[in-house]
Amino acid sequence: MAIATINPATGEQVRSFEPLTDEELDRKLARAAEVFGEYRQTAFAQRAAMLRRAAQILENEVDELARLATLEMGKTLAASVAEVHKCSAGCRYFADHAEAMLADEPWPVEGARVFTRYEPLGPVLGIMPWNFPYWQVFRFAAPALMAGNVGLLKHASNVPQVALAIEDVLLRAGCAEGVFQTLLVPASAVEGIVGDDRIRAVTLTGSEAAGRQVAAAAGRNIKPSVLELGGSDPFIVMPSADLADAVDNAVASRTLNNGQSCINAKRFIVHEDIAEEFTRRMVEKMEELTVGDPTDPDTDLGPLSSADAVKIIDQQVRDTVAAGARLLTGGKPLDRPGFYYPPTVLTDIPDGSPGACEEFFGPVALLWRMSSIDEAIRIANDSAFGLGGSAWTRDPDEQQRFVTEVQTGMIYLNKITESTPAVPFGGIRNSGYGRELGHFGPRSFVNAKTVWIAGEPQAGGPVE
């Protein structure tokens, strides 16, 4: 894929970029390794001040930055504005809390002073996707930089201007040159970069296929990695739920980011006592959504990110219908310039069909009926993925069963799933491994060094 800005609303190429030469890439890796030796010695207060300045720049320039995201990947302008603000909040959160999260951790050993010290590893390669082009980057960068690591960003090839804008924001916030660098390189360069001795860790948010490749490369080179991959999250609705609230949140979650989010609700598992009414209301609300220009404030749903994205989801829908599913609304690409796919609802999803087995990265809701909580849990767990999920019930016993028995990295009750700085984020099975955010964020790429000082413990805490 060319490194280029292609406006998803029109299909027109706006700008293209030449990838780094081998020599240019080598200089950036060398600079990252060199500057790490200096940056790791900076005080937490200095790193925090830099992130707070970055947060202020993001807030001051939110409109310009948001328009860039909308131009490159097609989310509504309102969603882009919200994403930039979320990045600002993330920077402030880790500026405020990372030092405490990384403080020396004492262990009760008689006759000795023993503690764990968290030390940075070095240059961390972040391989990031286009769907949340700012947030996914700051989600790894803010805690990694606070831990004393330096960052290198290999962003998706369709959001190069966002990638460069992030580097620029951090430079203007006070990052020394080389502390955070964007690498405009093709995907084919990633394996070589992961294998370079100057890279000490890697994190990827992306597809299952990309995750397998990066994990294999990291494993061959014995480097830690964090993978946040796809999801096909269940959204379970029981009879005790507030039906109107559940429907509203179902539509909001399925169409968030034009339906292109790993943490979107995708599989809607509804009790048969309320399934007919839930389905009717959901179809009505999906049909009421305005699809159009993402810069128009009246637009609810913008284009998908690319022509290929439309082709993929259209094929998945057609194959699922051919296998026996019923199409209730949508189901066909819109005949207009750009990469538009309508809000779509399928029900009676056959086992083994794409709807039952694959992640649908677009505004397509997949509906199941179930007769009991046992069946709901079975359907929820019948997936290769295990990122998140939500359950809608006011019954305490049902809530406890969902918390205990739904096999995902996250489970939300009476609330749609989300990523927020203070709360750990990540999945199991084919949705990846490791955790981001919360205290896991700063600790993802550190050496947890055990320090043992024999003799009587001294007052005043661990040695400096």
N, C-alpha and C positions, 0 to 999 in steps of 0.2 A: 504494500500500500504506500502511495506517495505521501510525503509529509506535506499536508496541504489543508487549508481552510476551504471547505465546501459547504455552502449555506444549505442546510437541510430543507429550509422553507422554499427554496427555488431550484436546488440542484446545481447551482452555478459555483464554479471555483472562484474563490475570492483572492487567494494568495497561496503561493507554494514556497517551499524552503528546501535548500540543498542540505543533505545530511552531512554531518561532520566527517571529515576525512580521518583516516587512521591516525595521522599525526596530530590532528586537533583533538581527537578523543584521548590519545595518550597524554597530551598536555593537561587536559582536564582531570584525568585520573591522578596524574602526578601532583597536580596542585591540591587535590582533595587530600591525598596522603600527607603532603607537606603541611598543609594548614591544620590538619587534625592535631598534630603535635602541639600547636599553639592554642587551638581552640579548647582542647580538653582541659587546659589549665585555667580557663576563665572561670570566674565565680558565678554561682547560680544567679546572683543579683544582676550581673551583667547580661547573662543570657535572657533572664526574665524581662529586663528593660528592653532588649531588642524585640522580643515577641510582643510586648505591649505597644511598642512603636509600630510594629507590623499590623497589629489589630487596629490601631488608629488610622493607618493608611487605608486599610480595607474599608473601614467605615467612611472615611472621607471620599473615597473614590468608588463607592459601591455601584453607582449607576454605570460608570464606564466599564468597570470590570464585569458587571452582570451582562451588559450588552455583548461583550466579547464571548461569554459562554453561550448565550443564546444564538449568536451568529454561527458559532462553530459546531454546536451539537443539538440545538433546536428546542431546548426546554423553554417554557414560557418565561417572559422577562420577570414576572413576579417570583417564579421559582428560583431564577438565577440570583435575584436580589436577596432572597432568603438564604440561599447557599453562601453567599459572600458574608452575610452577617453571622452565619453559623461558624464560618472560619475565624472570624474576629473573636467570637465567644470562645472557640477552642484555644486560640492563642492565649487569651487572658486566663483561661482555666489552668492550663499547664504552666503558665508563668507564675500563677498563684500557688500551685500545689505540687509541682514536680520535685522541688527540693525536699519536702517532707516525705514524698513517696520514695525517694532515693537515699534517705538518711541511713547512716550505719544502723544495722539491725543487731542488737545484742542477743547472746544466747547464755542461758544460765548454766555455767560450768564452774564447779567448785575449784577454787584455788587458781583461777586463770581469768583473764579478760578475753572473751571470744565474741567476735561479731562478724557480720557480713558487710562488706563494703561493695557498693555497686559502681563499677567503673565502665566508662564507654568503650566500645569495641573498635570504632574507627569509621571509615566511610561506609555508609549504608546506601545500597541501591534500592530505590523505590520504583517499581514498575506499575504504573497507574492507568486506570481506564478513563474513558471519555464521559461516562454518564453523570458523575458528579466531579467535574474537572478541577474544581478548587478544593472541595471538602475532602475528597479522597487523598489529596496530596498533603493538606495541612493535618489531616488525621494521623499521618505517620510522621510528618516533618516536625510539628511542634513538640511532641514528646521526645523524639529522637534528638533534636537540637538541645532541648533542655537537659538531656542526659549527658551531653558533651560529645555526641557523635556529629559527624558532618554528613550531608545528604547529597545524593546524585539522583536526578529524576529522569527516568525514561518514560515520558508520557505517551498516551495514545497518539497515533500519527495524524488524527483528524482534529486535534486541539493544540496545535503548536503555539498559537498566540497566547492562549491561557498559560501554557507551560512557561513561556518566556516572561509573561506578566508576573507570575508567582516569584520567579527568581528576582525580578526587578523590585518587587515589593520588599523582599527580604534584604536585598542589598541596600535599598534606601532606608530600611529600618535599622541598619547598622551591622549587618552580617559582613564579616571580612570576605574579600573576594576568595571564592573557593569553598566557603563553608556550605553553600547550597548552590548547586549548578544544574542547569537543564542540559540534557544530552539529546540533541536532535539526531537520533539514529533510527534505522529501521529495526523491526523486530528480530531480524536475522542476526543482529549484532549482540543481542542480549546474552546468549550463552557464553560468548567470549568475555563479556564484561563480568559476568558472574564468576568466571574462572580466573579472572585477574587477581593476583595476590593482594593488590591494593584495596580491593573490595572485601570487607569483613563480614557483611551480612546482607540479606536481601529480603524485601517484602513485596508482595504482589497482591493487587486486587484485580481480578479479571476472570476469565473463563476457566472452566475445568481443564480444558486442553492446555491452556497456557500455564496453569498451575502445575500440571504434571511435568511439563518441560522444565520450568524453573526449579521445582523441587528436586528433580533429578540432577540438574546442573549444580544446585547448592549441595546436594548430598555427595556428589562425586568430589566436590572440593571441600567437604566437611565444614560447611558454613551454615550458621543458623538462618532459618527462614520463617516467615509468617505468611500464610496464604489465606486470603479472604476471597472465596470463589462464588459460584452461583448459588441460587436457592430456588426452591419451589414451595414457598411457605404455606402451610395450612392456615385457614381462617375458619375456626369451628364455631357454629352458632347453635346453642341449645334453647329449648323452649322458654326457659326463665329469663333469657336475655331481653334487654330493651330493643325490640325489633327495629324501630326507626333509627336508633343510634347505631345499631349493627350494620344496617344497610348503608347509612351515610358513610361510615368508616370503611366499609368494604369497597365502595366506589372510590373513595379518596385514596385508599391504599393501592388499589389496582391501577389507578391512573396517575399516581404520583410519578413525576419526572417522565411524563408521557408513557408510563408503563414500563420504564427501563430502569429498574432498580432491583438489585439482588434481594433486598429485604421487603419488596412489595409482597402483599398477600396475592397468591396466585391460584391456590386450590381452595375453593369455598365448600366446606363440608357442613351441611345444614340438616337439622333434625326434620324428619318427615312431617311432624306436626305443624311446622311453620314454613316448610320448604316452598310451598306454592306461593304463599304471600311474599316471602323473601325474594324469590325469583322474579315475581311480577314487579316488585318495587325496584329491584336492582336493574332490570332491563329498562324500565322507564327512566331511571336516573342516568343510566349510561347513554340512552338515546337523547337525553336533554343536553348533554355536554356539547359545547361549541368547539369544533375542530377548525383550526385555522392558523393564521400568522401568529407566531409566538410573541411578537412584539406588541400585538394588539391586546390591551387590557381586558377585553371581553372574551378572549380565547381561554378555554379551559384545557385544551389538549393540542399541543403542537405536533410537529412532524417527528418521525423516528430519525435516528442519527444518520442513516445512510440508505442508499438504494438496496444494498445487500441485506440490511436489517429488515426491510419490508419484504423482500423475497423470502427470507428465512421464516418469518412468522406466518406469512401467507401460506407457505408450503406446509407448515406445521398444522395450521387450522384445516386446510383442505385434506390433509392425510388423516386427521382426527375425525373429521366428518365422514370421510370415506370408510373409516373403521366402524362407524355406527353412532357417533355423537350427533346430537341435534343442535343446529345453529339457531339461536333465538334472536340475534341481532348482529349487524355488522358482517364481518367475514370476507371482505373484499377490499383490496387497495383502492383508495380514492383516486378518481381520474382528474388529477390536477397537477400542476408543476410541484416539484418537491417530493418528499418521502413520507407521505401520509397514509396512516392505517386507522380505520375507525374503531371506536369502542365496540368490543365484540364480546358476546356471551355464548358459551357452549355448555350443554348439559348432557347427562347420560354418557359420561366419558368411559369408553371401553378400556378394560385392562389391556396393557401392552401397547396402547396407542401413544402417539407423541404427547397428547394431553395428560396422560397418566405417568409418563416416564421422563419427559424433557422439561427444561426451563423455557417458559414463553417470555421473551423479552420484548414486550409490547402490551398494549391495552386490551388483553384478552383474559376474561374471567372464565374459569373452569369450575363447574358446579357438580357436586355430588349430593345425593340424599343418603341419610343414614337413619337407623331406627333406634340406636342406643348409644350410650357413651362408649361402650366397648367397641362398637363398629367405628365410631368417630376416631378413636385413638388408633385403631388398626389402619384406617385409611390415611390418617395423618402420618403415621410411621412408614407407610408403604411407599418409600421414596429413597432414591440414592442420595438425596440431599439432606441436610440437617442444619440449616442456618438458623432460622427463627420460626416463630409461629405465634398465633394469638387465639384465644378462646373467649367466647362471649357467653357468660353465664353468671347468675347471681346466687347460685347454689354453692355453699361452701364445700360440700363434699365433692362436687364435680370439679371445683377449682383445684382442690388438693390433688385429685387424680390427674388432671391435666399437667399440673406442675411436676408431678412425680413421673408420669408415664409417657408424655410426649417427648420424643428423642430428638432434641434440637439443642443448639448452643444457647438459645434464648427463647423464653416463653412469656408472653405478655397477656394479662387477663383484662378484658374489657378496655383494651387500648391497642392501637396499631403499633407494630414494631417500629423502631427507629434506632439511629445511632446518635448518641449524645456524649459529650466529652467525659462526663463523670461516671459513665456506666460501661463496663466491659462489653466488647462487641466481638463476635466470632462464632464459628459454627463447628460442626463435626461431619464425619463421613466426607462425601464429595464436595461439601461446602468449605473444606479447608481445615486448617489447624492453626493454633496460636490464638492470641487475643490482642485486640487493639483497645485503646481508650482506657478510662479508669486508671488504676495504678499499674495495669499491665502495659499501658502505652510506654511510659518511660523505662520500664524494666524489660521491654522486649529485646533490646539489643545492648545488653550490658554484661560484663563479667561479674558474676556474683562471687566475689573473692572472699574466702574464709580467712580470717585473721585470728591467730591464737597467740596470746602473750602470757607466757607461763609466770607463775608467781602470784602474789596477792593482788587482787583487783585494785586498781588505783581509782581514786575519786576523779570526777571530771569527765568521765566518758572515754571513748576510744581515742587512740593516738591520732594526731593529725599528720 
